[in-house]
Every structure is written in structure tokens, then in C-alpha cells.
Amino acid sequence: MDKKRQVKGSEDLLALLRDEQKKAGYISEQFIERIAQSMALSIGEVYGVATFYRFLSNRPLGRNVIQVCKSLPCYLKSSQLIVDTIQVELGIAPGQTTADGRFSLQLTNCIGACDQAPAMLLNHDLHGNLTPTRILQILRTYH
């Protein structure tokens, strides 16, 4: 396959994965297998793309996805305290979802808010300059 067709195939794959994420809420193993077969790719190639991007998930997530930045600026500004506060309040660790399906907690690399460290995304909403008190206020506004 020439380089131009290879890039186009990668764009098509990513578009299909994003569409499935929107529709189903995650990328299932069955979907990965179907796409791999239909695009003449290995399951490993599709799985690699599906797990590389932070906006894609290979398991169901809660209605509200919390992504706490774990980059150096946030770390130096006590991002672990933010993670600890969320864990205690929601009763979940990073990578988990609450039993009621309301929240999922993820750690992620830079979210582009170093000037507001520590920061997190809750769904697509940026929250910066976080404190434990502010975290609790924010969590209570999401249902």
C-alpha cells in the first residue's frame, strides 16, 4: 500500500472508531474484530489505534468522565491531592467507574491547561486551579 493510501486508511479507521465511541460509548472487541476484517487490517493494528487515543475507550465509561492531568506542572501543583479527593468522594480509583455509572475517573497526560494547574477535564469542561473544596463543588453540579 502506498503512503498516501495508508494515511487515508488511518484517517478512515480513526473516523470509524470515533463514530462507534459516540454511538456505543466505547469500542468493543467485537467492533474491533469487524473493522479489522472489513479494512483488511490485523486486530492488533485496530486495537493499537483504539487504545492510543485518550478520547477512545475499550470499555464502557460513566456518563461523566473525569480526566485528571498527570503532567509535571499539575503534579508539582498537587494533582495527587485532587485525585485523592475524587477517589474518596466517589469511591473509585483511576480507571474505574462508579457503581451507578455516573462517573469514570482517568489519569491523562497534558490537557493544555498548565497555566491553571492542577487541572482536569470533566467531560469536555476544563476546570483549573483546583482545590479539594472546589472539586467537591464541581462534582455536585454533574448528574
C-alpha positions in Angstrom: 0.0 0.0 0.0 1.4 3.4 -0.9 1.9 6.0 1.8 -1.0 8.2 0.6 -3.5 5.3 0.7 -2.1 4.2 4.1 -2.7 7.7 5.6 -6.2 7.8 4.2 -6.9 4.3 5.7 -5.7 5.5 9.1 -8.0 8.5 8.9 -10.9 6.3 7.9 -10.1 3.9 10.8 -10.0 6.7 13.3 -13.3 8.2 12.0 -15.0 4.8 12.3 -13.6 4.4 15.9 -14.8 7.9 16.9 -18.3 7.2 15.4 -18.5 3.9 17.4 -17.4 5.7 20.6 -20.1 8.3 20.1 -22.8 5.7 19.3 -22.0 2.9 21.8 -19.9 4.8 24.4 -16.9 2.6 23.9 -15.1 0.4 21.4 -16.0 -3.2 21.9 -13.8 -6.2 21.0 -16.4 -7.3 18.5 -16.3 -3.9 16.8 -12.5 -4.1 16.6 -12.7 -7.5 15.0 -15.3 -6.4 12.5 -13.4 -3.3 11.5 -10.1 -5.2 11.2 -11.8 -7.7 8.9 -13.6 -5.1 6.8 -10.4 -3.0 6.4 -8.0 -5.9 5.9 -6.1 -4.9 9.0 -4.9 -7.1 11.8 -6.8 -6.9 15.1 -3.6 -5.7 16.7 -3.4 -2.7 14.3 -7.0 -1.7 15.1 -6.6 -2.3 18.8 -3.4 -0.2 18.8 -5.3 2.8 17.3 -8.3 2.3 19.6 -6.2 2.3 22.7 -3.7 5.0 21.7 -6.1 8.0 21.8 -7.3 9.2 25.2 -10.7 10.1 23.7 -11.4 6.4 22.8 -12.2 3.7 25.4 -12.3 0.0 25.0 -14.7 -0.4 28.0 -17.9 1.4 29.0 -17.5 4.7 30.8 -19.7 6.6 33.1 -22.0 9.4 32.0 -19.4 11.9 33.2 -15.7 11.2 32.5 -13.2 12.9 34.8 -9.7 13.2 33.3 -7.1 14.5 35.8 -4.0 15.8 34.3 -0.9 13.9 35.5 1.7 16.0 33.7 4.6 17.6 35.5 3.1 21.1 36.1 -0.1 19.6 37.6 1.9 17.1 39.6 4.1 19.8 41.1 0.9 21.7 42.0 -0.5 18.7 44.0 -2.6 16.9 41.4 -2.3 13.8 43.6 -4.4 15.6 46.2 -7.1 16.2 43.5 -7.0 12.5 42.6 -7.2 11.5 46.3 -10.2 13.8 46.9 -12.1 12.4 43.9 -11.3 8.8 45.0 -12.6 9.5 48.5 -15.7 11.4 47.3 -16.7 8.9 44.6 -15.2 5.7 46.0 -13.3 4.8 42.8 -9.7 4.7 41.7 -8.3 5.8 38.4 -9.5 3.5 35.6 -12.8 2.8 37.5 -16.4 3.8 37.1 -18.9 4.4 40.0 -21.4 1.6 40.5 -24.3 3.9 39.5 -22.5 4.7 36.2 -22.4 8.4 36.9 -18.6 9.0 36.9 -15.4 7.4 35.5 -12.0 8.6 36.7 -9.0 8.6 34.4 -5.5 10.0 34.6 -4.3 11.6 31.4 -1.3 13.4 30.0 -1.3 17.1 29.4 -4.7 18.7 28.7 -3.2 22.0 27.7 -4.0 23.9 30.9 -0.6 24.1 32.6 -1.3 27.7 33.5 -4.3 26.5 35.6 -2.6 23.6 37.3 -3.8 21.4 38.8 -6.5 20.9 36.2 -8.9 18.3 35.0 -11.5 17.8 32.3 -14.9 16.7 33.3 -16.5 15.6 30.1 -15.3 18.4 27.8 -15.3 21.1 30.5 -12.0 22.4 31.8 -11.6 23.0 35.5 -8.4 24.5 36.7 -6.7 25.8 39.9 -8.3 23.0 41.7 -8.6 22.5 45.4 -10.3 19.7 47.3 -13.2 22.1 48.2 -13.6 23.2 44.6 -13.5 19.6 43.4 -16.4 18.7 45.7 -18.4 21.7 44.4 -17.8 20.8 40.8 -18.7 17.1 41.3 -22.1 18.1 42.8 -23.0 20.0 39.7 -22.8 16.9 37.4 -25.6 14.4 37.5 
